[in-house]
Amino acid sequence: MDNTIYKALKEILPLKGSLQAPEGRREILKHLGQEDTHWGYYNNGSLRFPNLVSQTIARLREEGLVSTKGWTWMWNQVSPPQDVSPPQAMVVEETDDLFDDLEEEDVSFLYDLTDEMTLAAVAAATPCFGKYLERDPACKGCPLANFCGQKNQAIKAQKAARSALNAENQAILSNLGVNLKTIKANIPKTALMQEATIIVAKCDIDCVCSGVRLYAGENVVFVPQWGILHKIVYESLIS
Amino acid sequence: MNKPSIIETANATYRCIHGAGIATYPEYKYNPFGGYDPSILSRYTNLIEVQKMQAEYEEKLLGTFKEKAETSWKDLPVIIVKGGKEKKGLEGWVLHEQQSLHATGKALLVFDPKNQRDCWAADHAVKLRVPAWDEYEMVLLKEISESQRLAPLYKRGMRVALKSDPSVQGVLMYDCSLPNWSKDGLHQCRVQWFANADKTSNQEYFLPQLLQILN
């Protein structure tokens, strides 16, 4: 499609109002000061100009500028919008203007998260609390993000402390010659590991699973339905 | 683990926590661990091992009971498995046996010392059971000794009531000095219940079943 023809038509038609097709073609040539041969020929020898004019009219009709009736081209009086831009979902500034008097916290979240009880209740109702991910867009928009991040940090710190303690315990156990894998395989199914209590031994005794000698006055762990365990062995077993 | 090592481990654990060993009752007849309470042992050592040992012991004990029952049912722990609602399920000890008058087999007098109940049952209506480790001494013998202690105090004309239902009251017809049929166990006495009591007017009761009323 030729843009010179398009521009010429947009200038001619508003002035003329309506034109017959042959007359219109003549007006274009006159407006541009050129011959119809300027646009060349098709392989069969016919001129390209009339066809280009037809295509341009079709384009103007699609844009709503021109309507056609038979061979008559008519310019539509309604002016097209000056700037055609894609629709926008929401203008944020307008919303801000509406709620200028309100504080930002009130608009963002109903609950006062500085209150510990409220925070605990909201956190309990949020299954993902404590799993904060900085790159997750959902986390960024969450009102619990700060607290969740803090919780996440605390969990990570706990894990790090636990793994450090485990490494330390492993070293002690290897010094004592305890094989944790063998012990784990032989834990009685009925042993109440979760009900274990730390006690001060009143006499010397051997650890029921590792055989390590435990002395009176030492802190030991009593596991109901199993026996007395070395404290580090117990900690390693439950970690 | 064998039985001595289970006892040793549990005892050591108990001593380590409490500073003293586990209390023992070596005189108890039906104890699988030579006087140690199995429930204490199972708390202070491997429960599975204790249960295994106990199951082995109970199987052996039942075998012994069966052998004994071929000659005499007396002093054997039984449960009544056939009969009416009142009898069925009663767990007790056979106090007396005699040849059944109307049928083949033996008639057994079964006494439940825990609930103070007694009844007659045919030997084919009962099944041997394993008693709790302390049941014979702590329940049955205790009742018998109590019965022997109280017997001289129960005299003819004394007002008595039933332990299970104190509203049922009556009067002793004889001195309670004679022991029961086998003459070595619980004392029995005949009671004339008052007219308003919902009981057969004239019945024999074991002494532990009665509650003394002061005149």
Interface residues (C-beta under 8 A of the other chain):
Chain A: P188 K189 T190 A191 I199 A201 K202 C203 I205 D206 V208 L214 V220 F222 P224 Q225 W226 G227 I228
Chain B: T9 A12 T13 R15 C16 I17 H18 G19 S42 R43 Y44 T45 N46 L47 I48
